[in-house]
Amino acid sequence: MREIEALLVTFGPPAILVGAIVEGDVTLLLAGAIAHLGYFHLYTAVALGTLGNMIADSAWYWLARRGSARVGRMTRGRRARAVMKSVRRLADRLGTGEIVACRFVYGTRIVSMAYWGFRRLPYGRFLTADVAGCLIISSLLGTMGFFASHSAAILAGEIRSVERWLAAAAAAAIALAVAARLLARRRFRVTSPSA
C-alpha cells in the first residue's frame, strides 16, 4: 500500500489512472486521502478513477467477447464457476444493473465483466451501465478516502472500517435495486392486459 501511496504522491493524476486500471479500490481510497492533503483535487481523483475502472472493465468485456482462451480458462476453475453462478443469478434478477451491483460484491467484478462479454451484450448498453457503476464506486471510495484521512497512515488503519461501510452501502444499494425491480414487475402485471 505504501508503494501505491508513493506513486500517487510522486506522479499525481497519471498514477491514479494507471492505479485504477490495475488495482482500483485501494488506489481510489489512497487517491482520496492524498487529495485531502492537497496534492490534487478530489474531482480529479474521482474522474481518473472512473476512467481507469472503465478501461479495465472494457478490457475484460472485450477479451471475453472475442473468445480469449485465457479468459475462458480463468472462468473454468471451481471457484470461478461458483462466482460465475452468483453473477448469473444476480444478472437474472437485476439485468444490466448487475454491472453496477458487482462492485459491491467482493470478487465478482472481473468475472462479471467477462460474463457480459460472453453474453455479447451490446457494448453501448454495457458501457452505459459500466459508467454508472464506475462513477458510483470511484465517488464513494475517493470521498471515503478524502474524509477518512488525516494522513495516509491513519487511512491504513481505517480500511477495515471502510470495508464495513462499503458492505453496508452495498447491502442498501442491492436492496434498493431489488425493491425497484419488484415494483416494476408489479406495475407491469397490473398494467398488462389479461389473456
Backbone torsions as a table, in degrees:
resi	resn	phi	psi	omega
1	MET	NA	-37.3	179.5
2	ARG	-63.8	-31.4	179.2
3	GLU	-66.2	-42.4	178.7
4	ILE	-63.9	-43.2	178.6
5	GLU	-58.3	-46.3	-179.3
6	ALA	-62.5	-40.9	178.6
7	LEU	-64.5	-40.9	-179.9
8	LEU	-65.2	-40.9	179.3
9	VAL	-68.6	-43.0	-175.7
10	THR	-71.4	-48.1	-172.3
11	PHE	-103.3	-9.0	174.5
12	GLY	62.7	-138.7	-174.4
13	PRO	-53.1	-41.5	178.1
14	PRO	-59.9	-32.4	178.6
15	ALA	-69.7	-29.5	176.5
16	ILE	-64.8	-45.5	-179.7
17	LEU	-59.6	-51.3	-179.3
18	VAL	-64.8	-43.5	179.8
19	GLY	-62.3	-38.0	179.3
20	ALA	-68.2	-31.3	176.8
21	ILE	-68.5	-42.2	-174.6
22	VAL	-84.0	-50.2	-176.2
23	GLU	-145.2	85.8	-170.6
24	GLY	-64.8	-48.4	-171.1
25	ASP	-63.5	-52.7	-179.0
26	VAL	-64.0	-41.9	179.5
27	THR	-58.4	-44.2	-177.3
28	LEU	-69.4	-38.6	175.2
29	LEU	-60.8	-47.1	-179.5
30	LEU	-68.7	-37.3	178.4
31	ALA	-62.2	-39.9	176.4
32	GLY	-62.8	-42.5	179.1
33	ALA	-63.7	-42.4	-178.4
34	ILE	-72.1	-32.4	173.6
35	ALA	-62.4	-36.6	177.5
36	HIS	-62.0	-31.8	178.6
37	LEU	-79.2	-6.5	173.9
38	GLY	94.6	11.8	-179.7
39	TYR	-73.4	-30.7	175.6
40	PHE	-160.1	170.4	-176.3
41	HIS	-81.4	147.4	178.9
42	LEU	-59.0	-38.5	179.1
43	TYR	-60.4	-36.6	177.3
44	THR	-63.3	-45.2	179.6
45	ALA	-61.2	-44.1	-178.8
46	VAL	-67.1	-44.7	-179.0
47	ALA	-62.9	-46.4	-179.1
48	LEU	-71.7	-33.1	174.5
49	GLY	-64.6	-41.3	177.0
50	THR	-61.4	-48.3	-179.7
51	LEU	-62.6	-43.6	179.0
52	GLY	-61.8	-44.2	177.2
53	ASN	-62.9	-40.1	179.0
54	MET	-63.9	-40.3	178.8
55	ILE	-62.1	-47.2	179.7
56	ALA	-62.6	-45.5	-179.2
57	ASP	-62.7	-43.0	179.4
58	SER	-63.9	-37.2	178.6
59	ALA	-61.8	-45.8	178.7
60	TRP	-64.5	-40.8	178.0
61	TYR	-58.4	-51.2	-176.1
62	TRP	-69.6	-36.4	176.6
63	LEU	-60.4	-44.2	179.5
64	ALA	-69.1	-42.2	-178.2
65	ARG	-62.4	-36.7	180.0
66	ARG	-84.9	3.7	174.4
67	GLY	76.8	35.5	178.2
68	SER	-56.6	127.6	179.2
69	ALA	-62.1	-36.7	-179.2
70	ARG	-63.6	-45.8	178.8
71	VAL	-65.0	-39.3	176.8
72	GLY	-59.9	-43.2	178.3
73	ARG	-66.0	-38.7	-179.2
74	MET	-62.2	-30.8	-175.5
75	THR	-95.5	7.0	-179.4
76	ARG	-99.3	-15.1	179.4
77	GLY	-64.7	161.8	-177.4
78	ARG	-60.5	-46.4	179.6
79	ARG	-64.5	-43.7	-179.9
80	ALA	-63.7	-37.4	177.4
81	ARG	-63.9	-39.3	178.4
82	ALA	-65.0	-42.5	178.2
83	VAL	-65.5	-42.6	179.5
84	MET	-60.8	-37.8	177.6
85	LYS	-63.2	-42.5	177.5
86	SER	-63.8	-42.7	179.1
87	VAL	-61.8	-44.2	-179.8
88	ARG	-60.5	-44.4	179.0
89	ARG	-62.2	-44.8	179.8
90	LEU	-65.3	-39.1	178.4
91	ALA	-65.3	-36.9	177.3
92	ASP	-62.9	-35.6	-179.5
93	ARG	-80.2	-41.6	-169.9
94	LEU	-107.2	-7.7	-174.7
95	GLY	62.9	-140.1	-179.3
96	THR	-69.6	-9.7	173.3
97	GLY	-61.8	-19.0	176.6
98	GLU	-62.1	-30.3	179.4
99	ILE	-62.9	-33.0	175.5
100	VAL	-78.6	-46.6	-174.3
101	ALA	-65.2	-30.3	-175.0
102	CYS	-62.2	-21.1	178.1
103	ARG	-65.5	-20.6	-176.6
104	PHE	-103.8	3.9	177.8
105	VAL	-116.3	103.8	-172.8
106	TYR	-53.9	132.6	174.0
107	GLY	83.9	7.1	-177.3
108	THR	-108.9	-10.0	-171.1
109	ARG	-61.1	-52.4	-176.1
110	ILE	-65.7	-44.1	178.6
111	VAL	-62.2	-37.5	178.8
112	SER	-62.9	-45.8	179.7
113	MET	-62.3	-40.8	177.6
114	ALA	-64.7	-40.9	179.6
115	TYR	-55.2	-47.9	-178.0
116	TRP	-69.6	-30.4	173.6
117	GLY	-66.9	-44.8	177.0
118	PHE	-60.4	-37.8	-179.3
119	ARG	-75.4	-9.1	179.5
120	ARG	60.1	38.8	173.0
121	LEU	-58.9	133.0	178.3
122	PRO	-53.8	136.2	-172.8
123	TYR	-59.4	-35.4	178.6
124	GLY	-59.5	-42.9	178.1
125	ARG	-67.8	-42.5	177.7
126	PHE	-58.6	-49.4	-175.9
127	LEU	-63.5	-38.6	178.9
128	THR	-59.6	-48.8	179.0
129	ALA	-67.5	-38.1	-177.9
130	ASP	-66.7	-40.1	177.7
131	VAL	-58.6	-45.2	179.5
132	ALA	-61.1	-48.3	-179.5
133	GLY	-62.3	-44.5	-179.2
134	CYS	-65.4	-40.9	179.7
135	LEU	-65.7	-41.1	179.7
136	ILE	-63.4	-50.8	-176.0
137	ILE	-69.2	-36.9	178.4
138	SER	-65.8	-42.9	178.9
139	SER	-64.2	-45.0	-178.6
140	LEU	-63.2	-52.6	-176.9
141	LEU	-68.6	-42.5	179.0
142	GLY	-61.6	-43.6	179.7
143	THR	-67.3	-40.7	177.9
144	MET	-62.5	-43.9	177.4
145	GLY	-61.3	-41.0	-178.7
146	PHE	-62.1	-49.3	-175.5
147	PHE	-83.8	-22.2	-179.0
148	ALA	-83.1	-9.1	-170.6
149	SER	-107.1	132.7	163.8
150	HIS	-109.0	-19.1	172.8
151	SER	-165.9	163.6	180.0
152	ALA	-62.5	-29.4	179.4
153	ALA	-67.0	-41.1	177.9
154	ILE	-64.5	-40.5	180.0
155	LEU	-59.1	-42.1	-179.1
156	ALA	-58.1	-38.8	178.6
157	GLY	-75.4	-18.0	-176.2
158	GLU	-94.6	-2.6	-174.3
159	ILE	-60.2	-38.3	178.4
160	ARG	-61.4	-40.6	177.7
161	SER	-64.0	-41.2	179.3
162	VAL	-62.1	-40.4	179.9
163	GLU	-62.5	-38.2	177.6
164	ARG	-64.5	-42.6	177.9
165	TRP	-63.3	-40.8	177.7
166	LEU	-62.5	-42.8	179.5
167	ALA	-62.1	-42.8	178.6
168	ALA	-64.9	-42.9	178.5
169	ALA	-64.3	-40.3	179.3
170	ALA	-63.5	-44.7	180.0
171	ALA	-61.2	-42.6	179.2
172	ALA	-64.9	-43.1	-179.7
173	ALA	-64.1	-42.9	180.0
174	ILE	-66.6	-42.3	178.9
175	ALA	-61.3	-42.0	177.7
176	LEU	-64.4	-42.7	-179.7
177	ALA	-63.6	-43.8	179.5
178	VAL	-65.2	-42.9	179.0
179	ALA	-62.0	-42.5	178.9
180	ALA	-63.8	-40.6	179.8
181	ARG	-64.8	-44.3	178.9
182	LEU	-64.2	-40.6	178.2
183	LEU	-63.5	-41.3	178.5
184	ALA	-63.7	-41.3	177.9
185	ARG	-63.1	-44.0	-179.0
186	ARG	-62.3	-43.1	178.6
187	ARG	-64.1	-38.4	179.2
188	PHE	-64.3	-42.2	179.1
189	ARG	-65.0	-37.6	-179.2
190	VAL	-69.7	-39.6	-174.3
191	THR	-90.0	-15.1	-178.8
192	SER	-79.1	140.6	-177.9
193	PRO	-69.2	147.1	178.0
194	SER	-79.1	149.7	180.0
195	ALA	-80.8	NA	NA
